[in-house]
């Protein structure tokens, strides 16, 4: 906006030529002529799909909990394997820090690689920096199967922690061959 003091009268012709009507809107307000630049209204940016875990992408804050050596590793092309701990132990967890901006949902694709794998409980939770839970979901996957979890997100702008965890779905079973994989996790 440009304000020109004129005593409440329109701009002189010589001054007005500097501000053509095709480029400016002119309004008289009190002792001033206010000039607003015309332009196409800018629409808010549409949130882009963003991979929560992309080994080849931008570095993200990643924190493993209760993960034994060799229990977590990145998969080629994205995603990761998170081997569940034995029954009765704390769940293996990966916490990833991500920025959410106008995203409406988190889409998570998961699977158990081997047909003879014992069932695994996949849990995904999203927390704000202040610790408020935005969304959560649980899916039990049988050996050799694949599932998709979609978590609806309330309106939120800012950094969040996304917590992925795996644990055996039943007591008294071993975790042998339970190769639990988060194939993709994408904010949409």
N, C-alpha and C positions, 0 to 999 in steps of 0.2 A: 504494500500500500504506500502511496505517496500522498502527502498532504501539502497543499499550496494555499497560503493565506491570501485571500482575495477580497475580504470584507463581505463575503456572502454573495458575490456576483460570479457569473461564469468566467472561465479563463479567457484572457485576451487571445485574439486569433493567432498571434505569433507564438505564444506559449502553447496553445492548443495543438498546433501543427507538430509539436514534439511528442504529443501523446495521441496518436490516431485512434479513432473509435473502434477500428478493427482489432486493436491491441489492448484498449483500456475501457473500463466502465467508469463514468464520471458521476459523482454524487455531490451535491452541495450540502454541507453540514455546518451550520453556524457561520463563522467567518472563514471557513475553509472549503476548498474543493478537494474532495477525496478521489484519488485515482486508484482503481484496482485493476491489476493485470488480468486480462481474459486468458483463458486456457481451458483445455479439456479437463474436466474433473478427473482427479486421479482416484482410481479404485484401489481399495486396500489390496495388498499383495495376497495372493492365494497361497496358503501354506503348501510347501513342497513336501513330497514324500521324503522321509528322512530315515535312513537305516540307523537303528539304535546302536548296533554293533557292526561295524564295517572295518575289518582288519586293515584294508588298504586305504581307508578314508581318513577323515580328520581324527586326530587322537582324542580319545574321550577318557574321562576319569573312570577307572575300572578297579573294583575292590573285591577280591575273593574272600569268602568266609567258609570255614569248615571244609575246605577243598584239599584233599591229600595230593601229594605230588603225582602228576600225571592225570589228575581228575578233571582238568580243564585244559582245553586247547582250541584254537581257532580252526574253523573248517575252511578249506579252499573255496573262494568265491563268496564268503560271508558266513555268518552264523558261528556257533561254537558247540562243543560237546562238554556236558557237565555231568560227570559220573556220579550217581547217587551214592550216599554213604549207606552202610549196612543198617538194617532195621534197628530202631531204638536209639540211634545216634542223631545228632543234630543234622538238619538238612544241609546239603551243599548249596551255597549261595554265591551268586555273582551280582554285585551292585554296580550299575552303570549310571553315571551322571549325564543327563541330557537336557537340552533346552527345548521347552515346549512353547510354541507360539501359534495360537489359533488352530492347533491340530484337534481333530474331532475324535480320533480313535487310535489305538495301538493294535496292530495286527501282528500276531505271533504264530509262526508255523513251527510245530515240534514233531518229533518222531522218536521211536525206539528202533534202532537199526536191525537188530537180530530178531527173527521170529520166535526163538525160544527165550527171549528176555523176560524176566519177571515184570509185572506191571509197575509203572512208575507214576508218581503224582508230581505233575508240573504245577508250580504256583508262580504267578506273576503279580506283583504289587507295585503301584506307583505312589510315591510320596512327594509332597512339596518340601522345600528346604526347611520349613518350620515343622515338619513331621506329620502334617495332615495327609491322610490317605485319599488319593483322588480316584483310584480304581483298583480292583483286584479280581483275580480269576483263578480257578483251579480246574485242572483237566487230568484225568487218569487215562494213561495210554497203555494199551496192551502191546506185547512184543510184536515187532514188525509193522505196527500201525503208525499212521500219521494223523495229526489233528491240527485244526486251526482255531485259535482263540482270538476273539475280537473284544477289546475292552473300550467301551465308550468313555470319553474324557469330558469332564465338565470344562467350561471356559477357564483357561489358565494361561498365564504368560510368565515364563521364568524357568529357572533351573529346577529340575526334579531328579529324584533317584528312582531308577527302575530296578526292582529286585526280582531276579529269576532264581528259583530254587527247585531242586529235584530231591525226591526221597522215595524209597520203596513204598508201594501202596499197601502192602500187607506185612504183618508181623511174621517172624520166623523164616524169612526167605533171605537168600544171599543176593548180593549185588553182582554176582558173576554174569558177565555178558549184558548187563543193563547199560548199554551205551545210549544215554539220553542226549538228544541233540535239539537245540534251538536252531532251526534251519534259517529262520529270518525273524526279525523283529523290526517293524517299520511304523513310524508315526505318520498318519495320513491326515 
